[in-house]
Amino acid sequence: MISLFPLQPEATNKRKTRVFKKRTNPIKGQKFIDHMDIKLLNRFINDQGKILPARITGLSAYQQRRVKSAIKYARILALLPFVGQDLS
C-alpha cells in the first residue's frame, strides 16, 4: 500500500495485551483473622511496616479490611511494629 504521506510511520494494529496471573487467596475463605496470629499478619506487611495493598496480597476487599484491623490492633498491643527496622 502506498502512503500519501511517506514521512509518517504506518499505522500498526499491534497492541500489547496484558496477561494477568490469577493470584491464589492466601487466607482461603477464612472468616476470622486473629490479631494474635503474628506469623500470618507478617505476610501482609512489608519490611518498612506498611500494610500491603490487596492487589499485591490477593485478598478480597472484605478480607483486606479484616487484615487491616487485625494489624492495627496488633500494633496497639505491641505485637507488631509501627515502623520497620532502620538498617543504618
Buried (B, 14 or more C-beta within 10 A) or exposed (E): EEEEEEEEEEEEEEEEEEEEEEEEEBBEEEEEBEBEEEEBBEEBBEEEBEBBEBEEBBBEEEBBEBBBEBBEBBBEEEBBEEEEEEEE
